[in-house]
Amino acid sequence: MRHAAKKTSRFLRRFWRGLREWCGDSAYESYLRSKGAHPDLSPALTPAEFYVEQLNRRYSRPNRCC
């Protein structure tokens, strides 16, 4: 019984992590992990600055289907 509960808990954690990555909710956490792995001269962005940067990156390019 305990083994089944542990497997279910592990599955739910992985599912939740995957869902957050798929919808972009964990983008800032991923950015901070990447920033920590590759420190450079520029400081890390705040969550608000990161959000604006993501919007600028997404909508600054032409978006056409044809």
DSSP file (Angstrom, degrees, kcal/mol; ACC not computed):
  #  RESIDUE AA STRUCTURE BP1 BP2  ACC     N-H-->O    O-->H-N    N-H-->O    O-->H-N    TCO  KAPPA ALPHA  PHI   PSI    X-CA   Y-CA   Z-CA
    1    1 A M     >        0   0    0      0, 0.0     4,-2.0     0, 0.0     5,-0.2   0.000 360.0 360.0 360.0 -41.8    0.0    0.0    0.0
    2    2 A R  H  >  +     0   0    0      1,-0.2     4,-2.1     2,-0.2     5,-0.1   0.876 360.0  54.1 -67.0 -36.4    2.8    2.4    0.9
    3    3 A H  H  > S+     0   0    0      2,-0.2     4,-2.3     1,-0.2    -1,-0.2   0.895 107.7  50.1 -64.2 -41.1    4.6    1.6   -2.4
    4    4 A A  H  > S+     0   0    0      2,-0.2     4,-2.5     1,-0.2    -1,-0.2   0.899 110.1  50.1 -65.0 -41.1    1.4    2.5   -4.4
    5    5 A A  H  X S+     0   0    0     -4,-2.0     4,-2.5     2,-0.2    -1,-0.2   0.893 110.6  50.1 -64.6 -38.9    1.0    5.8   -2.5
    6    6 A K  H  X S+     0   0    0     -4,-2.1     4,-2.3     2,-0.2    -2,-0.2   0.910 111.8  47.4 -66.3 -41.9    4.7    6.7   -3.2
    7    7 A K  H  X S+     0   0    0     -4,-2.3     4,-2.5     2,-0.2    -2,-0.2   0.895 112.8  49.3 -66.0 -39.4    4.3    5.9   -6.9
    8    8 A T  H  X S+     0   0    0     -4,-2.5     4,-2.7     2,-0.2    -2,-0.2   0.922 111.2  49.3 -65.1 -43.8    1.1    7.9   -7.1
    9    9 A S  H  X S+     0   0    0     -4,-2.5     4,-2.2     2,-0.2    -2,-0.2   0.919 111.9  48.5 -61.4 -43.9    2.7   10.9   -5.4
   10   10 A R  H  X S+     0   0    0     -4,-2.3     4,-2.4     2,-0.2    -2,-0.2   0.911 111.7  50.1 -62.7 -43.4    5.7   10.7   -7.7
   11   11 A F  H  X S+     0   0    0     -4,-2.5     4,-2.8     1,-0.2    -2,-0.2   0.929 110.5  49.2 -61.5 -45.5    3.4   10.5  -10.8
   12   12 A L  H  X S+     0   0    0     -4,-2.7     4,-2.6     2,-0.2    -1,-0.2   0.888 110.5  50.4 -64.2 -38.8    1.4   13.5   -9.6
   13   13 A R  H  X S+     0   0    0     -4,-2.2     4,-2.5     2,-0.2    -1,-0.2   0.933 113.6  45.3 -62.6 -45.5    4.6   15.6   -9.0
   14   14 A R  H  X S+     0   0    0     -4,-2.4     4,-2.6     2,-0.2    -2,-0.2   0.904 113.2  50.3 -65.2 -40.7    5.9   14.8  -12.4
   15   15 A F  H  X S+     0   0    0     -4,-2.8     4,-2.5    -5,-0.2    -2,-0.2   0.931 111.9  47.4 -61.8 -45.7    2.5   15.5  -14.0
   16   16 A W  H  X S+     0   0    0     -4,-2.6     4,-2.4     2,-0.2    -2,-0.2   0.909 112.3  49.6 -63.3 -42.7    2.2   18.9  -12.2
   17   17 A R  H  X S+     0   0    0     -4,-2.5     4,-2.1     1,-0.2    -1,-0.2   0.918 112.4  47.9 -62.0 -43.7    5.8   19.8  -13.2
   18   18 A G  H  X S+     0   0    0     -4,-2.6     4,-2.5     2,-0.2    -2,-0.2   0.891 110.8  51.0 -64.3 -40.2    5.1   18.9  -16.9
   19   19 A L  H  X S+     0   0    0     -4,-2.5     4,-2.1     2,-0.2     6,-0.3   0.912 110.0  49.4 -63.9 -43.2    1.8   20.8  -16.9
   20   20 A R  H  X>S+     0   0    0     -4,-2.4     5,-1.5     1,-0.2     6,-1.2   0.885 113.1  47.0 -64.2 -38.7    3.6   24.0  -15.5
   21   21 A E  H ><5S+     0   0    0     -4,-2.1     3,-0.5     3,-0.2    -2,-0.2   0.903 110.7  52.7 -68.1 -40.7    6.3   23.7  -18.1
   22   22 A W  H 3<5S+     0   0    0     -4,-2.5    -2,-0.2     1,-0.2    -1,-0.2   0.895 114.0  41.0 -63.2 -41.4    3.8   23.1  -20.9
   23   23 A C  H 3<5S-     0   0    0     -4,-2.1    -1,-0.2    -5,-0.1    -2,-0.2   0.511 113.6-114.9 -88.3  -3.6    1.7   26.2  -20.1
   24   24 A G  T X<5S+     0   0    0     -4,-0.7     3,-1.2    -3,-0.5     4,-0.3   0.544  78.0 126.7  87.9   6.8    4.8   28.4  -19.4
   25   25 A D  T 3 <S+     0   0    0     -5,-1.5     3,-0.3    -6,-0.3     4,-0.2   0.774  74.1  48.4 -69.8 -25.7    4.2   28.9  -15.7
   26   26 A S  T 3> S+     0   0    0     -6,-1.2     4,-2.2     1,-0.2    -1,-0.3   0.223  78.3 106.6 -98.9  15.2    7.6   27.7  -14.7
   27   27 A A  H <> S+     0   0    0     -3,-1.2     4,-2.4    -7,-0.2    -1,-0.2   0.893  78.6  50.0 -62.6 -40.8    9.5   29.8  -17.2
   28   28 A Y  H  > S+     0   0    0     -3,-0.3     4,-2.4    -4,-0.3    -1,-0.2   0.909 110.3  49.6 -67.4 -40.5   10.8   32.2  -14.6
   29   29 A E  H  > S+     0   0    0     -4,-0.2     4,-2.2     2,-0.2    -1,-0.2   0.900 111.7  49.3 -63.2 -39.9   12.1   29.4  -12.4
   30   30 A S  H  X S+     0   0    0     -4,-2.2     4,-2.4     2,-0.2    -2,-0.2   0.895 109.5  52.5 -64.4 -39.8   13.8   27.9  -15.4
   31   31 A Y  H  X S+     0   0    0     -4,-2.4     4,-2.7     1,-0.2    -2,-0.2   0.916 109.2  48.8 -61.3 -44.0   15.4   31.3  -16.2
   32   32 A L  H  X S+     0   0    0     -4,-2.4     4,-2.1     2,-0.2    -2,-0.2   0.892 110.7  50.2 -66.1 -38.8   16.7   31.6  -12.7
   33   33 A R  H  X S+     0   0    0     -4,-2.2     4,-1.7     2,-0.2    -1,-0.2   0.916 113.3  46.6 -63.5 -41.7   18.2   28.1  -12.8
   34   34 A S  H  X S+     0   0    0     -4,-2.4     4,-1.7     1,-0.2    -2,-0.2   0.896 110.9  52.1 -66.1 -40.3   19.8   28.9  -16.1
   35   35 A K  H  < S+     0   0    0     -4,-2.7    -1,-0.2     1,-0.2    -2,-0.2   0.868 109.7  49.6 -64.7 -37.0   21.1   32.2  -14.8
   36   36 A G  H  < S+     0   0    0     -4,-2.1    -1,-0.2     1,-0.2    -2,-0.2   0.833 110.7  49.7 -70.7 -32.8   22.7   30.5  -11.8
   37   37 A A  H  < S+     0   0    0     -4,-1.7    -2,-0.2     1,-0.3    -1,-0.2   0.796 122.9  31.5 -75.7 -28.6   24.4   27.9  -14.0
   38   38 A H  S  < S-     0   0    0     -4,-1.7    -1,-0.3    -5,-0.1     2,-0.1  -0.617  80.3-173.7-129.0  72.0   25.8   30.6  -16.3
   39   39 A P        +     0   0    0      0, 0.0     2,-0.2     0, 0.0    -3,-0.1  -0.425  12.4 164.1 -69.1 140.3   26.5   33.7  -14.3
   40   40 A D        -     0   0    0      2,-0.5    -2,-0.0    -2,-0.1    -5,-0.0  -0.650  53.3 -75.8-136.6-164.0   27.6   36.8  -16.3
   41   41 A L  S    S+     0   0    0     -2,-0.2     0, 0.0     2,-0.1     0, 0.0   0.790 103.2  82.2 -73.9 -27.8   27.8   40.5  -15.7
   42   42 A S  S    S-     0   0    0      1,-0.1    -2,-0.5     3,-0.0     3,-0.1  -0.601  80.8-124.3 -82.7 136.9   24.1   41.3  -16.0
   43   43 A P        -     0   0    0      0, 0.0    -1,-0.1     0, 0.0     2,-0.1  -0.332  36.8 -88.0 -73.4 160.9   22.0   40.7  -12.9
   44   44 A A        -     0   0    0      1,-0.1     2,-0.1    -2,-0.0   -12,-0.0  -0.372  46.4-110.7 -67.8 146.5   18.9   38.5  -13.1
   45   45 A L        -     0   0    0      1,-0.1    -1,-0.1    -3,-0.1    -3,-0.0  -0.422  27.9-114.8 -74.5 151.8   15.7   40.1  -14.1
   46   46 A T     >  -     0   0    0     -2,-0.1     4,-2.8     1,-0.1     5,-0.2  -0.406  35.7-101.7 -75.3 164.1   12.8   40.5  -11.7
   47   47 A P  H  > S+     0   0    0      0, 0.0     4,-2.2     0, 0.0     5,-0.1   0.889 124.5  49.4 -56.2 -39.4    9.6   38.6  -12.3
   48   48 A A  H  > S+     0   0    0      2,-0.2     4,-2.2     1,-0.2     5,-0.2   0.925 112.4  46.7 -66.6 -43.5    8.0   41.7  -13.8
   49   49 A E  H  > S+     0   0    0      1,-0.2     4,-2.5     2,-0.2    -1,-0.2   0.891 111.6  52.1 -64.6 -39.1   10.9   42.5  -16.0
   50   50 A F  H  X S+     0   0    0     -4,-2.8     4,-2.5     2,-0.2    -1,-0.2   0.914 108.3  51.2 -62.8 -42.8   11.1   38.8  -17.2
   51   51 A Y  H  X S+     0   0    0     -4,-2.2     4,-2.2    -5,-0.2    -2,-0.2   0.924 111.5  46.5 -60.6 -46.2    7.3   38.9  -18.0
   52   52 A V  H  X S+     0   0    0     -4,-2.2     4,-2.7     1,-0.2    -1,-0.2   0.902 111.8  51.9 -63.9 -40.9    7.8   42.1  -20.1
   53   53 A E  H  X S+     0   0    0     -4,-2.5     4,-2.5     2,-0.2    -2,-0.2   0.901 108.8  50.5 -62.3 -41.3   10.8   40.6  -21.9
   54   54 A Q  H  X S+     0   0    0     -4,-2.5     4,-2.3     2,-0.2    -1,-0.2   0.920 111.3  48.3 -62.8 -43.3    8.9   37.4  -22.7
   55   55 A L  H  X S+     0   0    0     -4,-2.2     4,-2.4     2,-0.2    -2,-0.2   0.920 111.9  49.1 -63.3 -43.6    6.0   39.5  -24.2
   56   56 A N  H  X S+     0   0    0     -4,-2.7     4,-1.1     1,-0.2    -2,-0.2   0.911 112.5  48.1 -62.1 -42.0    8.5   41.6  -26.2
   57   57 A R  H  < S+     0   0    0     -4,-2.5     4,-0.4     1,-0.2    -1,-0.2   0.897 114.1  46.8 -64.9 -40.3   10.2   38.5  -27.5
   58   58 A R  H  < S+     0   0    0     -4,-2.3     3,-0.2     1,-0.2    -2,-0.2   0.892 122.5  31.5 -70.2 -40.1    6.9   36.9  -28.4
   59   59 A Y  H  < S+     0   0    0     -4,-2.4    -1,-0.2    -5,-0.2    -2,-0.2   0.353  98.6  79.3-106.4   6.3    5.3   39.8  -30.2
   60   60 A S  S  < S+     0   0    0     -4,-1.1    -1,-0.2    -3,-0.2    -2,-0.1   0.719  83.8  72.9 -85.2 -20.0    8.3   41.7  -31.7
   61   61 A R  S    S-     0   0    0     -4,-0.4     2,-0.1    -3,-0.2     0, 0.0  -0.623  97.4 -95.6 -91.5 152.0    8.6   39.3  -34.7
   62   62 A P        -     0   0    0      0, 0.0     2,-0.5     0, 0.0    -1,-0.1  -0.429  35.6-158.0 -62.3 138.6    6.1   39.1  -37.6
   63   63 A N        +     0   0    0     -2,-0.1     2,-0.4    -4,-0.1    -4,-0.0  -0.823  28.9 148.5-125.2  91.2    3.5   36.5  -37.0
   64   64 A R        -     0   0    0     -2,-0.5     0, 0.0     1,-0.1     0, 0.0  -0.913  40.0-155.2-123.9 150.2    2.0   35.4  -40.3
   65   65 A C              0   0    0     -2,-0.4    -1,-0.1     1,-0.1     0, 0.0   0.717 360.0 360.0 -91.8 -23.4    0.6   32.1  -41.4
   66   66 A C              0   0    0      0, 0.0    -1,-0.1     0, 0.0    -2,-0.0   0.395 360.0 360.0-122.6 360.0    1.1   32.6  -45.1
